[in-house]
Amino acid sequence: MIDIQKISALDIPDVHPVYGGVRGRTMSSRHQNHGWPAIIEAGIKTIIDLRDGDSSDRLPFICSQKGIEYFHYPVDIAAGCVESMIDLMPQFCEFIDKGDFYISCAMGLHRTDIALCTYWVFYAADKGIEPPQIVGYRQGQGHNTDKIMRVLNAIYARMTEKNGVEPMLFEMFKSRKRVIIEQSKPVKE
């Protein structure tokens, strides 16, 4: 079990606990170098990188040096990314289920929301797991869930085409998407 307090005490932007791990800004940035000792001491076992592309192998190299597993799960609406998301989804869900992960995109906000919503809609909701907290696509911050919905729709359509059967009843899919939209609304006091 990771020490959330140790990670939260770092000045890494947008760090939030999620599903037995944490989400936040990418650890590939030189500005986050100071955080690696605390990440390791806190018990992070896997870094999940959601960026579609990186001009370097910096993050996998750092993970290898630090003895942390690296998993690349590229998130985007592009057809190649949607296909990769589907193909890698079983491994991705396994990493989330194990906990002790640090999941991030460049800022730890938008692609991270998309990936966690994908996990919940296509896997975790069936297991009674709560939906993720939306952090980047918050309506109160001037954002909406349109991009999350486009990616979810693309995955649903491609899974249906690829497998010849819908991954779940369409009404259930719509219901889960409504839950995500609700999660993005400001909390009423």
N, C-alpha and C positions, 0 to 999 in steps of 0.2 A: 504494500500500500504506500502510495507516495505521500510525502509531506507537503500538502497544499500550502500551508503557512509559509514554509521556506521559499517556495516559488513565488507566492504572492508578495513577499517582502522585497523581491527584486524590483528594479525600476524598468522592467520590460513592459512596454505598452500592451494594453488589452489582454492581459492574462486573466483567465477565468476558469474555474473548475468545470469539468464536464465528464460524465460517464466514467469516473475513476481515473481520469487523466486531467490534463489542462490544455487549453487552447491559448494561443497568443501570437505575437509577431514572430516571424521566422528567426531562427537561431543562426541563420547563415550570415547575417549582417555582422560586420566588424563591431558595430555599436553594441552588440549583445555578447561579445566575448567574455565580459565580466560575469555573465550568468551561468556559464558552463559548470563551474565547480558546484554551485548550488543546485543546478538541475541534476547533476550526478548524485550529490548527497541526498537530494529529495527522493531519489528512487526512480527517476525516469528510465525506462528500459528501451523505449522506442520513440524515434522521431518520425512523424508522419508528415511528409512534405506534399502540399497540395498544388504547388505552383506547376503550371503547364510546362514551363521551360526555364532553365537557368543557364546562363552563359558559362558557368563553371561547374566543377564537381566539388566545390568547397564544402557544402553541407554533408554529402556522403563521406567525404574524406575526414571531416571533423568527427563525425559519428564513429567512423572506424577507429580513429585515434583514441577516442574516449571510451570505446567499448560499448557503444549504444547502437542498437539495431536501427537501420534506416529503411523506411518504406516510402516509395514514391507512388502517390495516388493522384495523378493529374486531374484537375477539375476545370472544366470549361464546357461551353455549349457546342464547340466544334465537333464535327462528326467523329473524328479520331479520338478525341477525349471521351466522348460519350461511350464509344466502344470500349476504350480502356477502363472506364469507370465500371462498366458492366462486367468485363472480364476479371477485374481485380476486386470486385465487390466482396466475394467470400473472404479473401484475405484481409481486406480492409475491416470488415465486420468483426473478424476474429481478433484483430489488433485492438479495436475499440472494446470488445468484450473482456479482453485480458486486463485492461486498465494500464496504469503506469506509463502512459504515453504523453507526448507533447505534440499536438496537432497544430499545423500552421500553414498559412499562405504568406504572402508578402507582409500583410498588415495584421493577420490573424482575425479578420472580420468577415469578409464577404464569401470567399471560396470556402472558408471554414464553416460558415453557416450552411452553404450549399451541401458540403460533404456530410455534415452532421444530420441535415434534413434527409439526405439520401439514405443514410444509415437507418434513420428512424422509420421513414415511409416504407422502404422495401425490406426491412428486416426486423428492427427492434420493436415496432408497434405490435407485431404478431406475438411478441414475447412479454407484452405488458409493460414494457419500459416506457418511461415518460418521454415526451418530445423534448428536443434540446431547447435551451434558452437561445433565442435569436439575439445576437449582439450587433452585427453589422447592418442588417437590413431592418432596422427599427423605424417604424412609421413616425415616431416622435422626433426622429433625427433627420426627417426629410427623405427617407428611403422607403421603398416598398419591396414586396417579395416577388416582383415580376420575374427577375432573373432566376430565382430559386425555382419558380413554377415552370419556366421554360426548360430548365435542365431536368427537372422531375418528369415533365411531359415527354422530353426527348428520350429519356431512359425508358419510360413506360412504353412508348411507341416502338423503340428499338428492341426491347425485350420481347414484346408481343410479336414483332416481325421475325425475330431470330428463333424464338421457341415455338411459334405457331399457336400460342395461347397467352392470354393476358396474365401478367404476374400476380394480379389480384382482381377481384371484381371492380369494374370501373367506378361504381358508387362508393366503394370503400376507398379507392384512390382519391376521389374527389373529397371525401370526408376527411382524410388525412391531410390533404392540402389545406382545407379550411382550418384545421387545427394549427398548422404552421402560420397561416395568415393571422390567426388570433394571437399567436405567440409574439408576433411582431408589433402588435398594438401597444400603445403606452399603458402602463399599469394604472388602473383607477384607484384612487385613494379614498 
